[in-house]
Amino acid sequence: MTGGDGPAGGDHRLHLLRQMLRIRRFEERTVELYSATAIRGFLHLDIGEEACAVGVTGALAPDDAVVATYREHGHALARGMTMRAVMAELEGKVEGVSRGRGGSMHLFDAATRFYGGYAIVGGGLPVAVGLALADKLQGLPRVTACFFGDGAVAEGEFHESMNLAALWDLPVLFVCENNLYAMGTALARAQSEPDLAVKAAAYRVPSWAVDGMDVLAVEEAATRAVEAVRRGGPHFLELRTYRFRAHSMYDPDRYREKSEIEAWKERDPIPALEAVLVADGALDDDTLARIEAEVAAEVDDAVAFAEAGTLEPVSDVGSHVTATPQADGGLP
């Protein structure tokens, strides 16, 4: 998949590179902000897994839907949320995509049809099935892409959702980002069948595994799957990837050997794509420096926007909820 002006052409591949760099540099800055307590609560990073978010979302149409996990910064940015709005959300500001109420794990944006951000493992799967069912009942040619990790495959929601999607022939693209450890348990110790594509195929859903560290391979597989889903019926992609950082900022990461992490870093999707572009004459040092500078400026702008943002007044705590507190603090 090299050369030309099509999906894998030089210009498009530069776009993929830029998107992955935007996610990487954004998250690297969030580490600094978290350490400075500008971001609080939980923070789960995509670093190392950028090819998954960028490759899949690039295969979707604007009217398709995306359902993600609590590790969703990359998906949100790749889908089209502004970096300003995502950073403001992480800092708990009203200008954030969820008015500062959701934080890192609950990004939501109806304008880009991004329906979460779910803190519960596997929690987005039934939502994706519901969105796809609604589209099918209305005769809308839309696809719902649902991201989840390998840990979710051990949850009941996964099996129920796969079964219903297959029975009802729903337009869902199930995207498993298999980073081998779920929250902190090795895949072989948690799954009786560690080949997750094989497990998904048991539901008679077309399933295949993809190198999740190769953004071109991910995009090619996702494009093929999305086209098939749009024609009718769910598909499953197992993206074999790896997170370079711990499960969350609180995780001491004692369940992996450092040598294993370093070995996976040799397959970093960003320098891997850079090497392909350089070999094809589509990228040089000046172009890369320009992209990096533009991304750095965007990150700086997002941080400044978030820091200048507004904390929600305590008087508004009862707004945007299903039950409004009474003046004495009780519920009606």
C-alpha positions as CSV (number, residue, x, y, z in Angstrom):
1,M,0.0,0.0,0.0
2,T,2.3,2.7,-1.2
3,G,2.3,5.6,-3.6
4,G,-0.5,7.2,-5.6
5,D,-3.3,9.5,-4.4
6,G,-5.7,6.9,-3.1
7,P,-6.4,5.8,0.5
8,A,-2.7,4.7,0.9
9,G,-1.2,7.5,-1.2
10,G,1.5,9.8,0.0
11,D,-0.7,12.7,1.1
12,H,-3.1,10.4,2.9
13,R,-0.3,8.6,4.7
14,L,1.0,12.0,5.9
15,H,-2.4,12.6,7.3
16,L,-2.3,9.3,9.2
17,L,1.1,10.2,10.5
18,R,-0.1,13.6,11.6
19,Q,-3.1,12.1,13.4
20,M,-0.9,9.6,15.3
21,L,1.5,12.4,16.3
22,R,-1.4,14.6,17.5
23,I,-2.5,11.8,19.8
24,R,1.0,10.9,21.0
25,R,2.0,14.5,21.8
26,F,-1.4,15.3,23.4
27,E,-1.1,12.3,25.7
28,E,2.6,13.0,26.5
29,R,1.5,16.5,27.6
30,T,-1.4,15.1,29.7
31,V,1.3,13.1,31.7
32,E,2.9,16.4,32.6
33,L,-0.4,18.0,33.5
34,Y,-1.4,15.0,35.6
35,S,1.8,15.2,37.5
36,A,1.2,18.8,38.1
37,T,-2.4,18.0,39.3
38,A,-4.0,20.1,36.6
39,I,-5.7,16.8,35.6
40,R,-7.1,14.7,38.3
41,G,-8.9,11.4,38.7
42,F,-8.1,8.5,36.4
43,L,-6.1,8.8,33.3
44,H,-5.6,5.9,30.8
45,L,-3.2,6.5,27.9
46,D,-3.2,5.3,24.3
47,I,0.5,5.6,23.8
48,G,1.6,2.8,21.5
49,E,-1.9,2.1,20.3
50,E,-2.4,5.1,18.1
51,A,-2.6,3.1,14.9
52,C,-5.8,1.4,16.0
53,A,-7.8,4.7,16.6
54,V,-6.4,6.4,13.5
55,G,-6.7,3.4,11.1
56,V,-10.3,2.5,12.0
57,T,-11.8,6.0,12.3
58,G,-10.3,6.9,9.0
59,A,-12.4,4.2,7.4
60,L,-15.6,5.5,8.8
61,A,-18.0,8.0,7.2
62,P,-19.0,11.2,9.1
63,D,-22.5,9.8,9.7
64,D,-21.2,6.6,11.2
65,A,-21.1,6.2,15.0
66,V,-18.2,5.5,17.4
67,V,-18.4,3.9,20.8
68,A,-15.1,3.7,22.8
69,T,-13.7,2.7,26.1
70,Y,-12.2,4.6,29.0
71,R,-8.9,4.7,27.0
72,E,-10.5,6.9,24.3
73,H,-8.5,10.2,23.9
74,G,-7.0,8.9,20.7
75,H,-10.4,7.8,19.3
76,A,-11.9,11.2,20.2
77,L,-9.2,13.2,18.5
78,A,-9.1,11.0,15.4
79,R,-12.9,11.2,15.1
80,G,-12.8,15.0,15.0
81,M,-13.2,16.4,18.5
82,T,-11.1,19.5,18.9
83,M,-8.0,19.1,21.0
84,R,-9.2,22.2,22.9
85,A,-12.5,20.6,24.0
86,V,-10.9,17.3,25.0
87,M,-8.1,19.0,27.0
88,A,-10.7,21.2,28.7
89,E,-12.7,18.1,29.6
90,L,-9.6,16.5,31.2
91,E,-9.1,19.6,33.3
92,G,-12.8,19.5,34.4
93,K,-13.8,22.8,32.7
94,V,-17.2,23.7,31.4
95,E,-15.7,24.2,27.9
96,G,-15.0,20.5,27.8
97,V,-16.9,18.1,25.6
98,S,-18.9,16.9,28.6
99,R,-18.9,20.2,30.4
100,G,-16.1,18.9,32.6
101,R,-18.3,16.3,34.3
102,G,-17.0,13.3,32.5
103,G,-13.3,13.8,32.5
104,S,-10.9,11.4,30.9
105,M,-13.2,8.3,30.8
106,H,-16.5,9.9,29.6
107,L,-15.9,11.9,26.4
108,F,-19.0,12.4,24.4
109,D,-19.8,14.5,21.3
110,A,-23.0,14.2,19.4
111,A,-21.7,16.4,16.6
112,T,-19.1,13.8,15.6
113,R,-21.4,10.9,16.6
114,F,-18.9,9.9,19.3
115,Y,-21.0,8.1,22.0
116,G,-18.5,7.5,24.8
117,G,-16.2,6.9,26.8
118,Y,-17.4,4.1,29.1
119,A,-15.7,3.5,32.4
120,I,-17.2,0.0,32.8
121,V,-15.3,-2.7,31.0
122,G,-17.5,-3.8,28.1
123,G,-20.1,-1.2,28.9
124,G,-20.1,0.3,25.4
125,L,-20.9,-3.0,23.7
126,P,-24.7,-3.0,24.4
127,V,-24.8,0.7,23.5
128,A,-23.3,0.0,20.1
129,V,-25.7,-2.8,19.5
130,G,-28.6,-0.4,20.4
131,L,-27.3,2.3,18.0
132,A,-27.0,-0.2,15.2
133,L,-30.4,-1.6,15.8
134,A,-31.9,1.9,15.7
135,D,-30.1,2.5,12.4
136,K,-31.4,-0.7,10.9
137,L,-35.0,-0.1,12.0
138,Q,-34.8,3.3,10.4
139,G,-33.3,2.0,7.2
140,L,-30.2,4.1,7.6
141,P,-27.0,2.9,5.9
142,R,-24.8,3.7,8.9
143,V,-22.1,1.7,10.7
144,T,-21.4,1.7,14.4
145,A,-17.8,1.0,15.3
146,C,-17.3,-0.3,18.8
147,F,-13.9,-0.2,20.4
148,F,-13.1,-2.4,23.4
149,G,-10.1,-4.2,24.9
150,D,-9.2,-7.8,25.3
151,G,-10.4,-7.7,28.9
152,A,-14.0,-7.0,27.7
153,V,-14.0,-10.3,25.8
154,A,-14.3,-12.1,29.1
155,E,-17.4,-10.0,30.1
156,G,-21.0,-11.1,29.6
157,E,-21.8,-8.0,27.6
158,F,-19.4,-9.1,24.9
159,H,-21.1,-12.4,24.4
160,E,-24.6,-11.1,24.6
161,S,-23.7,-8.2,22.2
162,M,-22.0,-10.5,19.6
163,N,-24.9,-12.9,19.8
164,L,-27.6,-10.3,19.2
165,A,-25.7,-8.5,16.5
166,A,-25.3,-11.8,14.6
167,L,-28.9,-12.9,15.2
168,W,-30.3,-9.5,14.1
169,D,-27.8,-9.0,11.3
170,L,-26.8,-5.6,12.8
171,P,-24.4,-3.1,11.2
172,V,-21.7,-3.2,14.0
173,L,-18.0,-3.3,13.5
174,F,-16.6,-4.8,16.7
175,V,-13.0,-3.6,17.2
176,C,-11.0,-5.4,19.9
177,E,-7.8,-3.6,20.8
178,N,-5.9,-6.6,22.2
179,N,-3.0,-5.2,24.2
180,L,-2.3,-8.7,25.8
181,Y,-2.9,-7.7,29.4
182,A,-6.4,-6.2,29.8
183,M,-6.0,-4.3,33.1
184,G,-3.1,-6.4,34.3
185,T,-3.6,-10.1,33.7
186,A,-1.8,-11.8,30.8
187,L,-4.2,-12.9,28.0
188,A,-3.3,-16.6,28.3
189,R,-4.2,-16.5,32.0
190,A,-7.6,-14.9,31.4
191,Q,-8.9,-16.5,28.2
192,S,-9.3,-20.2,27.5
193,E,-9.0,-19.3,23.8
194,P,-6.4,-16.5,23.5
195,D,-7.0,-16.2,19.7
196,L,-9.8,-13.7,20.1
197,A,-10.7,-13.6,16.4
198,V,-11.4,-17.4,16.6
199,K,-13.5,-16.8,19.7
200,A,-15.6,-14.1,17.9
201,A,-16.0,-16.3,14.9
202,A,-17.9,-18.8,17.1
203,Y,-20.9,-16.4,16.8
204,R,-20.7,-16.8,13.0
205,V,-19.4,-13.2,12.7
206,P,-16.6,-12.7,10.1
207,S,-13.5,-12.1,12.1
208,W,-9.8,-11.6,11.5
209,A,-6.7,-10.5,13.3
210,V,-4.6,-7.5,12.2
211,D,-1.3,-6.1,13.1
212,G,-2.4,-3.2,15.4
213,M,1.0,-1.6,15.2
214,D,0.7,-0.9,11.4
215,V,-1.7,1.9,10.7
216,L,-1.8,1.1,7.0
217,A,-2.8,-2.6,7.7
218,V,-5.4,-1.4,10.2
219,E,-6.9,1.1,7.8
220,E,-7.0,-1.5,5.0
221,A,-8.7,-4.1,7.2
222,A,-11.1,-1.5,8.6
223,T,-12.1,-0.2,5.2
224,R,-12.8,-3.8,4.0
225,A,-14.8,-4.5,7.2
226,V,-16.8,-1.3,7.1
227,E,-17.8,-1.9,3.5
228,A,-18.9,-5.4,4.4
229,V,-20.9,-4.2,7.5
230,R,-22.6,-1.5,5.4
231,R,-23.8,-4.2,3.0
232,G,-25.2,-6.0,6.0
233,G,-24.1,-7.9,9.2
234,P,-21.5,-7.4,11.9
235,H,-17.8,-8.0,11.6
236,F,-15.0,-8.3,14.1
237,L,-11.4,-7.1,14.0
238,E,-8.8,-8.1,16.5
239,L,-6.1,-5.4,16.5
240,R,-3.0,-6.9,18.1
241,T,-1.4,-3.9,19.7
242,Y,0.5,-2.9,22.9
243,R,0.3,0.0,25.3
244,F,3.8,1.3,26.2
245,R,2.6,2.8,29.5
246,A,0.9,1.2,32.4
247,H,-2.9,0.5,32.5
248,S,-3.4,3.9,34.2
249,M,-1.4,6.6,35.9
250,Y,-2.0,4.8,39.2
251,D,-0.7,1.4,38.0
252,P,2.8,0.4,39.1
253,D,3.0,-1.9,36.0
254,R,4.7,-4.9,37.8
255,Y,3.1,-7.6,35.7
256,R,5.2,-7.0,32.6
257,E,8.9,-7.5,32.0
258,K,10.6,-4.3,31.0
259,S,12.4,-6.2,28.2
260,E,9.0,-7.0,26.7
261,I,7.9,-3.4,26.7
262,E,11.2,-2.3,25.0
263,A,10.8,-5.0,22.4
264,W,7.3,-3.8,21.5
265,K,8.6,-0.2,21.4
266,E,10.7,-1.4,18.5
267,R,7.4,-1.7,16.6
268,D,6.2,1.8,17.5
269,P,3.6,2.6,14.8
270,I,4.8,6.2,14.4
271,P,8.4,5.7,13.4
272,A,7.3,2.6,11.5
273,L,5.1,4.8,9.2
274,E,7.8,7.4,9.1
275,A,10.2,4.8,7.7
276,V,7.7,3.8,5.0
277,L,7.2,7.4,4.0
278,V,10.9,8.2,3.9
279,A,11.6,5.1,1.8
280,D,8.9,6.2,-0.7
281,G,10.2,9.7,-0.9
282,A,7.0,11.1,0.7
283,L,8.7,12.4,3.9
284,D,11.9,14.3,4.6
285,D,13.4,15.9,7.7
286,D,11.9,19.3,6.9
287,T,8.4,18.0,6.4
288,L,8.5,16.0,9.6
289,A,9.8,19.0,11.6
290,R,7.0,21.1,10.2
291,I,4.4,18.6,11.2
292,E,5.9,18.3,14.7
293,A,5.9,22.0,15.1
294,E,2.3,22.4,14.0
295,V,1.2,19.6,16.4
296,A,3.2,21.2,19.2
297,A,1.5,24.5,18.6
298,E,-1.9,22.8,18.6
299,V,-1.2,21.1,21.9
300,D,0.1,24.3,23.5
301,D,-3.1,26.1,22.3
302,A,-5.3,23.3,23.8
303,V,-3.5,23.6,27.2
304,A,-3.8,27.4,27.2
305,F,-7.5,27.1,26.3
306,A,-8.1,24.5,29.1
307,E,-6.2,26.6,31.7
308,A,-8.3,29.6,30.8
309,G,-11.5,27.6,31.1
310,T,-14.3,27.9,33.6
311,L,-15.1,25.6,36.5
312,E,-18.8,24.9,36.8
313,P,-20.5,26.9,39.6
314,V,-21.7,24.8,42.5
315,S,-25.1,26.3,41.9
316,D,-25.3,24.3,38.6
317,V,-24.7,20.9,40.2
318,G,-28.3,19.9,39.7
319,S,-28.5,20.8,36.0
320,H,-28.2,18.1,33.2
321,V,-29.2,15.3,35.6
322,T,-32.3,13.1,35.8
323,A,-33.3,14.4,39.2
324,T,-32.8,17.9,40.5
325,P,-31.9,18.4,44.1
326,Q,-34.3,20.5,46.2
327,A,-33.1,23.6,48.1
328,D,-32.4,21.5,51.2
329,G,-30.2,19.2,49.3
330,G,-32.7,16.3,49.1
331,L,-34.3,14.8,46.1
332,P,-38.0,15.3,45.2
